[in-house]
Amino acid sequence: MDITSFIHSIENEIEELTPGSLKPDTEFSSLKEWSSMHVLILIALIDSEYNVTVNGSDLQQCKSVNDLFNLVKSRH
Amino acid sequence: MKASIHSTSYYLPPGTLSNSDLCELFPQLTEKDIYKRTGINNRHITSTGVVGSDLGFNAAIKLFEENNIDRSQIDYLIFCTEGLDYKGPATACILQHRLGLNQNCGAIDLPFGCTGFTYCLSVAKGLIESEQASSVLIITSDIPSTVIHPDDSELRMIFGDAGAATLVVAKEASDIGVGRYSFGTDGSGAENLMVERSGTRNPANAEWFQKNEAAGGMVYGQMKMNSVEIFTFALRVVPPMIADILEKNMLNKNDIDLFIFHQANAFLLSVLRRKLKIEEDKFFICMENVGNTVSASIPIALNEAIKKGKIKSGNKVLLASFGIGYSWSGTVVTF
């Protein structure tokens, strides 16, 4: 898995995100569209695409897209 | 002797809470967003003083009338709710009298939440197949709106009040009825979905009532949910539970005509459906007009699926529930 396809999957799944707007160092909390629903969409996406389960405390520790990518990659 | 589902009915209180009502109360929400997050357009809400056993009573009367049931034949009543009338006597005893059931009828409360219906059905199966009873009335009825803080938009979006009644009877045939069960419990998740200040541990006190004065005191307690943890819990336990149910019943996924899960949240259900690779037309979602009705959700869905012709004689329906506890359970019912 690589970060480009990871970002592409997230942008595909979350319709409020403009394609190309998400970068590896983007912090989720800085996205103005970000809501609790998006957290659930992200969990579902990671589960179905990478067969990795992330929980609430995992996500709290992942500030940026890159942090999350590294976490998923380490469990993939 | 096999336990078989004879009929189901349900009753919804007349008060409603629509997505447009929610948007008026919470201007940051949009109707489209609420629907996308939950798959719900409307919920029914009980009125002051009308409690779970009242909704359940109305559902049972409907069940008797719609299906010409001779109530004198009922020899066991199981009442399931998270909102019992009293700590004593059992609400099931009060309902036995109110419903005019025989005095030789057993009656117990089974206070449970999301997995309430599948648990009641397993108890009914045990009673019937061990020949302790032959006609078991299950009443599953919940009023979650009474334990949701008025400012909690997330929970108000999801939950609705309802009562359901299901008659389970003994049948001689061996090829129909309630199959083998899969159960699961993980109390380490108790705090992620809990009705706080609702019982003997940390009971509601004067300070609590004062703090919640503007919300009517929150006299029955307050539901708190960590939605991320509940979501990941469901993703973790439901797929192995489904595999276990199929294995215990010596069936393959393709043998199942319809899957009916606890109607928790349509978004979560569709994620689970995709994860389990179940075709859309074999997966019944029924919450658009009622919301998550806790222990009433599966019998409401069963009733609607039968009415819509989605369940026919001989069909195998996989029932599975999961939630507060954590608790999960399920089986296959052949109609």
Boltz contact constraints between the chains, C-beta under 6 A:
constraints:
  - contact:
      token1: [A, 37]
      token2: [B, 37]
      max_distance: 6.0
  - contact:
      token1: [A, 39]
      token2: [B, 228]
      max_distance: 6.0
  - contact:
      token1: [A, 40]
      token2: [B, 231]
      max_distance: 6.0
  - contact:
      token1: [A, 44]
      token2: [B, 271]
      max_distance: 6.0
  - contact:
      token1: [A, 47]
      token2: [B, 235]
      max_distance: 6.0
  - contact:
      token1: [A, 53]
      token2: [B, 236]
      max_distance: 6.0
  - contact:
      token1: [A, 55]
      token2: [B, 232]
      max_distance: 6.0
  - contact:
      token1: [A, 56]
      token2: [B, 228]
      max_distance: 6.0
  - contact:
      token1: [A, 56]
      token2: [B, 229]
      max_distance: 6.0
